Amino acid sequence: MSKKVLVIGAGPAGYVSAIRLAQLGLQVTVVEKEYLGGTCLNVGCIPSKALIAAGSLLHKIGEASTMGITATGVKLDVEKLVSWKAGIVAKLTGGVGGLLKNHKVEVVMGSASFVDRNTVNVKTKEGVKTIKADDIVIATGSVPIAIPGFAFDEDKVWSSTGALAPKRVPQHLVVIGGGYIGLELGMMYRKLGSKVTVLEATAGALPGQERDCVKVIERSMKKLGIELLTETFAQGYEHKDGKSFVRIKTKAGEKTIECDQIASTVGRKPYSEGLALDKAGLAVDAKGFLAVDKQMRTKIANIYAIGDIAGQPMLAHKGSKEGLVAAGVIAGHKEEYDARCVPAVIFTSPEMASVGLTEEQCAAAGKTIKTGSFPFAASGRAMSLMDTEGFVKIIADAKTDELLGVHMVGPEVTELVAEAALAIEMGATSEDLARTIHAHPTLPEAMMEAAEAVHGMAVHIYQKK
């Protein structure tokens, strides 16, 4: 009889791991508390990108007169928009369910808690079901962080979940948190017609991201009419007569902002509530993560952790990769998590994408670097799309020319970053990128030209010697 494996959680880490385990011939059971596909498919990555696409389309229609296209009578039907988004989610989650079924993975809907290192009790609608397994994979994901004074009720105060299922477009939305979730939602609602104010505790938007790219995003926010208040702390709010009054603390003192909707998007934390990890001999660290080795094993040899609970970066694609690694290890293959880089994509306006090291990280590591940039303003394809904000920046090792990092902001860079990730993963040099023929006219040409710019040889911009 084949080895029995239990996967706790059916998000992008868990369901991917379960399918691979089944492909490798193991007997697999998945326990899911709420919905197949997890946060990402249901109330995260997928629905947010659907609504962002709608907002961008509405905004583009408003600017189409530049191309000689005049559209009149354009209206937004919020109920229909949310229904369309729900249809996309249903297709994808249904697809996950179908894949699990076709791979003969047993799905148990309920909340899991450990009894010991090989046994889990699952609280289902029908009662408690006990499952024993040779190996267990923990893939429980993460939940939004609530800050004092702004408990989520998904009415007056939205989490990202509530913000993706609106009954109306707010007149004035206050977003607490200027990270990627807050800016994606804030820019989306601005394009749908809301006045938007973003409160950020640090000195700028998107803390921790490549600063040259962030400056472009901040300029775009200003152009869109979004108010960004930095070094600002939300203290609490009162609600009366259909309005919310948010108290904020700034360097200049305290004041109140009137709005009709609040969204709190200060980040996410690993989810392990109710798992009774101690009964399996495990404990999370101060930040809620489970320590794992390169084979995704916890300190208990037959228990693995993948996805958000296994540490930063808390990204769906990182979790999926970890799920594949864990599955391979459990099946007896020589596998380990050895990714040289993990791409990060942000669906702001314009989009932003990064992979590899930033200039600051290179300096901290004592690396001598060369950089090259190419602006989308010089790209014929970007001009034809009426989307010329931003640039591609390449960071290379000054001695070996090996690619260390690629950072970009502009049209469709969330797609372009795949080439950069592959190049870094394969140990390519900037010369390798520069010598690769890129189709014309396309946006990826900007990557080729940025690689040429590392050596002062870009053709379509002038570089002083």
Long-range contacts (C-beta under 8 A, 24 or more apart in sequence): 1-27, 2-26, 2-27, 3-27, 3-134, 3-135, 3-330, 4-28, 4-29, 4-132, 4-133, 4-134, 4-135, 5-29, 5-133, 5-134, 5-135, 5-136, 5-137, 5-330, 6-30, 6-31, 6-120, 6-131, 6-133, 6-135, 6-136, 6-137, 7-31, 7-136, 7-137, 7-139, 8-112, 8-120, 8-136, 8-137, 8-138, 8-139, 8-140, 8-275, 9-33, 9-38, 9-138, 9-139, 9-140, 9-141, 9-307, 10-35, 10-36, 10-37, 10-38, 10-96, 10-100, 10-107, 10-139, 11-37, 11-38, 11-39, 11-40, 11-41, 11-139, 11-141, 11-307, 11-316, 11-319, 12-37, 12-38, 12-40, 12-41, 12-307, 12-316, 12-317, 12-319, 12-320, 12-323, 13-38, 13-139, 13-141, 13-306, 13-307, 13-308, 13-316, 13-319, 13-320, 13-322, 13-323, 14-38, 14-137, 14-139, 14-306, 14-307, 14-323, 15-96, 15-99, 15-100, 15-323, 16-319, 16-320, 16-323, 16-324, 17-137, 17-139, 17-306, 17-322, 17-323, 17-324, 17-326, 17-327, 18-100, 18-103, 18-105, 18-137, 18-323, 18-327, 19-99, 19-100, 19-103, 19-105, 20-323, 20-324, 20-327, 20-328, 21-105, 21-327, 21-330, 21-331, 22-103, 22-104, 22-105, 23-103, 24-327, 24-328, 24-331, 24-333, 25-331, 26-330, 26-331, 28-103, 28-104, 28-105, 28-106, 29-105, 29-106, 29-107, 29-108, 29-131, 29-133, 30-100, 30-105, 30-106, 30-107, 30-108, 31-108, 31-109, 31-110, 31-112, 31-120, 31-122, 31-131, 32-107, 32-108, 32-109, 32-110, 33-109, 33-110, 33-111, 33-112, 35-93, 36-93, 36-96, 36-97, 36-100, 36-107, 37-89, 37-92, 37-93, 37-96, 38-141, 39-141, 39-142, 39-143, 40-316, 41-89, 41-92, 41-93, 41-96, 42-89, 42-93, 43-160, 43-161, 43-164, 43-165, 44-160, 44-164, 44-316, 45-316, 46-88, 46-89, 46-92, 47-85, 47-86, 47-88, 47-89, 47-164, 47-165, 48-160, 48-164, 48-184, 48-185, 48-188, 48-347, 49-347, 50-84, 50-85, 50-88, 51-81, 51-85, 51-164, 51-188, 52-184, 52-187, 52-188, 52-347, 54-81, 54-84, 54-85, 54-192, 55-187, 55-188, 55-189, 55-190, 55-191, 55-192, 56-191, 56-349, 58-191, 58-192, 59-191, 59-349, 60-386, 63-386, 66-386, 67-386, 76-169, 76-192, 76-193, 78-166, 78-167, 78-168, 78-169, 79-167, 82-165, 82-166, 85-164, 111-274, 112-274, 112-275, 113-274, 113-275, 113-276, 113-279, 114-275, 114-276, 114-277, 114-279, 114-280, 115-276, 115-279, 116-279, 116-280, 117-280, 117-281, 117-300, 117-302, 117-303, 118-302, 134-302, 135-302, 135-303, 135-304, 135-330, 136-280, 136-302, 136-303, 136-304, 137-296, 137-303, 137-304, 137-305, 137-306, 137-323, 137-326, 137-327, 137-330, 138-272, 138-275, 138-290, 138-298, 138-303, 138-304, 138-305, 138-306, 138-309, 139-305, 139-306, 139-307, 139-309, 139-319, 139-323, 140-270, 140-271, 140-272, 140-275, 140-307, 140-308, 140-309, 141-270, 141-271, 141-307, 141-308, 141-309, 141-319, 142-268, 142-269, 142-270, 142-271, 142-308, 142-309, 142-314, 143-268, 143-269, 143-271, 144-264, 144-265, 144-267, 144-268, 145-266, 145-267, 145-268, 145-269, 146-264, 147-176, 147-234, 147-264, 147-266, 148-236, 149-234, 149-235, 149-236, 149-237, 150-176, 150-234, 150-236, 150-237, 150-262, 150-264, 152-264, 156-237, 156-239, 156-244, 156-261, 156-262, 157-237, 157-262, 157-263, 157-264, 158-261, 158-262, 158-263, 158-264, 159-263, 159-264, 159-265, 160-185, 160-263, 160-265, 162-263, 163-189, 163-263, 163-265, 169-193, 169-194, 170-194, 170-259, 170-260, 170-261, 171-195, 171-259, 171-260, 172-196, 172-197, 172-258, 172-259, 172-260, 172-261, 173-197, 173-259, 173-260, 173-261, 173-262, 173-263, 174-199, 174-244, 174-246, 174-257, 174-259, 174-261, 174-262, 174-263, 175-199, 175-263, 175-265, 176-234, 176-262, 176-263, 176-264, 176-265, 176-266, 177-264, 177-265, 177-266, 177-267, 178-202, 178-204, 178-205, 178-206, 178-207, 178-228, 178-230, 179-206, 179-207, 179-265, 179-266, 179-267, 180-206, 180-209, 180-346, 180-348, 181-265, 181-267, 182-263, 182-265, 182-266, 183-217, 183-221, 183-346, 183-348, 184-346, 184-347, 184-348, 185-263, 185-265, 186-221, 186-226, 186-263, 187-220, 187-221, 187-224, 187-226, 187-348, 187-349, 190-224, 190-225, 190-226, 191-224, 191-349, 194-261, 195-225, 196-225, 196-226, 196-227, 197-226, 197-227, 197-229, 197-257, 197-259, 198-226, 198-227, 198-228, 198-229, 199-229, 199-232, 199-233, 199-234, 199-246, 199-248, 200-228, 200-229, 200-230, 200-231, 200-232, 201-231, 201-232, 201-233, 202-230, 202-231, 203-230, 203-231, 204-230, 205-230, 206-346, 206-352, 209-344, 209-346, 209-352, 209-354, 210-354, 210-358, 210-359, 210-393, 210-407, 211-360, 212-391, 212-393, 212-407, 213-352, 213-354, 213-390, 213-393, 213-407, 213-408, 213-409, 214-352, 216-350, 216-352, 216-389, 216-390, 216-391, 216-409, 216-410, 217-348, 217-350, 217-352, 217-409, 219-389, 220-348, 220-349, 220-350, 220-389, 224-349, 234-264, 237-262, 268-308, 268-314, 270-308, 270-309, 270-314, 271-308, 271-309, 272-309, 284-309, 294-336, 294-337, 294-338, 295-325, 295-326, 295-329, 295-335, 295-336, 295-337, 296-322, 296-325, 296-326, 296-329, 296-337, 297-329, 304-329, 304-330, 313-342, 313-344, 315-342, 315-344, 317-342, 317-343, 318-342, 339-425, 340-424, 340-425, 340-427, 341-421, 341-424, 341-425, 343-417, 343-418, 343-420, 343-421, 345-413, 345-414, 345-417, 346-414, 347-414, 350-387, 350-389, 350-390, 350-409, 350-410, 350-411, 350-413, 351-409, 351-410, 351-411, 351-412, 351-413, 351-414, 352-408, 352-409, 352-413, 353-407, 353-408, 353-409, 353-413, 353-414, 353-416, 353-417, 353-420, 354-405, 354-406, 354-407, 354-408, 354-417, 355-405, 355-406, 355-407, 355-417, 355-420, 355-421, 355-424, 356-395, 356-403, 356-404, 356-405, 356-406, 356-420, 356-424, 357-395, 357-404, 357-405, 358-395, 358-405, 358-407, 359-395, 359-405, 361-405, 362-395, 362-404, 362-405, 367-397, 367-398, 367-404, 368-397, 368-398, 368-399, 369-395, 369-396, 369-397, 369-398, 369-404, 370-395, 370-396, 370-397, 370-398, 370-401, 370-430, 370-454, 370-455, 371-395, 371-396, 371-454, 372-396, 372-430, 372-450, 372-451, 372-452, 372-453, 372-454, 372-455, 372-458, 373-450, 373-453, 374-446, 374-447, 374-449, 374-450, 374-452, 374-453, 374-458, 374-460, 374-461, 375-446, 375-461, 376-410, 376-411, 376-443, 376-446, 378-449, 378-460, 378-461, 379-441, 379-443, 379-445, 379-446, 380-440, 380-441, 381-441, 381-442, 381-443, 381-445, 382-410, 382-411, 382-443, 382-446, 384-441, 385-411, 387-411, 391-446, 391-450, 392-416, 392-446, 392-447, 392-449, 392-450, 393-450, 394-430, 394-433, 394-447, 394-450, 394-451, 394-453, 394-454, 396-429, 396-430, 396-454, 400-429, 401-429, 401-430, 401-431, 401-454, 402-427, 402-428, 402-429, 403-428, 403-429, 403-430, 403-433, 406-447, 406-450, 408-446, 410-443, 410-446, 411-443, 412-443, 413-443, 416-443, 416-444, 416-446, 416-447, 419-444, 419-447, 420-447, 430-454, 430-455, 431-455
